[in-house]
Structure formats: C-alpha cells, structure tokens
C-alpha cells in the first residue's frame, strides 16, 4: 500500500456543484444566489462588520482607556514562595520555572519582599525590590544582579 493507491470511502467525496449551466442542471438561472439583492449581483460583497448601513456595533459601543504598546510585563515572585528551595540554593529564572513558581513564557521576573526567608539563599536575578534585597541579606543570603 502507498499513498497513490488510497481511495476515499464510499460517499466521502462529491462532485462539485456546476453553477449557471442551464435550467436543466437544477443550478441554472440565478445559480444558487437567490433572487435579487446585493449578494445576487456580480461583485456584491460586504466588508466584515458591515450592517447594511446601520451604525455598526463597533462604532456604537463606547471606547474607553488606553493600552500602552510599550508596557513591560513582569512575573512577580514573593519571598514566601521561595521557602521550598534548600538552604544555600542558587535561585535564578531557570530554577523558578523548573519549580513551577513562574511559567516559561515570562520575559521578566521580579522578586518582591512579601514574607520572610527561613534560610539563606543566593538570588541571581535582574529585578529585585529594595525590601526583598534587605530581607535576603538579613537572612544571610546573597543577591547577585544579572544584566
């Protein structure tokens, strides 16, 4: 058996509808377009969202707010989420993703200062808040800034 010898099961394929080939075909005359109206005409299409001249929904609804296209999204991790790491462990972006604390799609990760560290850890991150830095160093850990 090869791809050239495969056949579709019975009833799976149909011959195409030949439109506008005389009244005897059953698809002559208006060729399946119905009677009159814009869509029955040649080139008679309407753009997406067109509502027949009525004010479209997209224009009737109020517009609010502003979305900054240059916004920088951060995945945040608090100190109390790091309690699962063993003493002296190096915590970096890969370790946080491996532990499931941060999802892999996060571009920037920032350590925030909620909670306490039970034991010293070595934090190797680009973004760390001042309060988190103080608490890490107070617990005997180290902060390594990566650019």
N, C-alpha and C positions, 0 to 999 in steps of 0.2 A: 504494500500500500504506500502511496505517496500523495502529496498534495494535489497533483494533477488529476488523480482518479477519484477524488472525493466528490460526492453528489449530495445536494441538499435533500432532506427528507420530503416525501410527497406532501404537497400543499404549502411548503415553506416559501416558495417563490411564485410571484405572479407576474404576468406580462403587464407592461406599463399601459396606462390609460392614454390612448391616442386621441387627443382633443381636436375638435374643429375639422373633422374629416368627413363631413356629410351627415345628414339626418339618419341615415341607415345605421350608422355606428352607435347611435344612442348618445354620442357626445358631440353632436354637430350643433349648429345654430349658435347658442351662447357659450358653448364649450365649457360647461361646468361653472361658469361665472355668475349664474343667476341673471335676473333681468335688471337692467339699468343701474344707476348709481355709480359712484366714483370708482369702486373696485371692479366694476364690469368694464371699465374703459382701459385702453392701452396706456400704460404708464401711470395708472391710477393707484398710487400708493400713498399712505400717510406715514409721517415720521413717528418714531417712538414717542409716546406721551401725548400725541395729538388727540383732542377730544371733540372733534367736529366743530371747532371754532369757539366752543365754550372755554372759559378761562381754565387752563389745566390745573390739576391738583397741586403740582409742584409750585405753581405761582400763587395759588390761593392760600397756601399754608404760610404762617408767619416764619420768618427767618430770624434766628437768634444766635448770638455768640460768635466766637472766633476760635479757630483751631490753628495754633502756631505750627507751621510746617517744619520749623527748626527745633521743636521741642526735643529735649533729651530725656528718655525714659530710663528710670533706674529700678532695678530689682533691689528691694531693701531686705537686709538681714539684721536682726537684733541679737545682742549678746546672749540673751537667754536661749536662743536657738542653737548656740554652739556648744551646749553642755554635753552633747553626745560624742564630741571629739576627745580622744585620750590626752592625758597631760603631756605637754611639750609638742603636740602635733603641729604641723605647719598647715594653716588654713589658707587656701587660695581659691580662686574661682573654680578650678577643676575639682577640688575637694568638695566644695559646696554643691556642685552639680552632681557629683558621684553620690553624695549623701541624700540627694533629693530635696535639699533645702531650697535650691534655686533651679529653675528649669533651664534646659540647654539653650533656649532661644534668647536668653537675656544678654544684652550687649554690655550694659554697665551694672555693676553690683556695688552697693554702698553698705558699709557696716554702721549700724546705729546703736545708740547706747542704752536701750531698754534692758533691764535685768542686770544680773551680775555674772561674772565668770567664776566658776567653782575652783578652777586650777589654771596655771599659766599656759597660754597658747602663743604660738608665733603666727601673727596675722600678716599675710602677704597680699595686700590689696591696693588698688589705685585710689579708691574713695573711702575715707573713714571720717566719721564725725568727731568733733573735739571731745565730747563726753565719752564716746566709745574708746577713744585713744587713752584718756585718763584712766578709765576703769581697767583696760587691758594692762596698762603699765602698773597700776596699783595692785593687780593680781599677780604681778611678777612676769607677765608676758612681754613680748616684743612686737613692735609694729614696723614692718618693712614696707616702704612705699614703692610701688611699681608704676612706672610711667607708661 
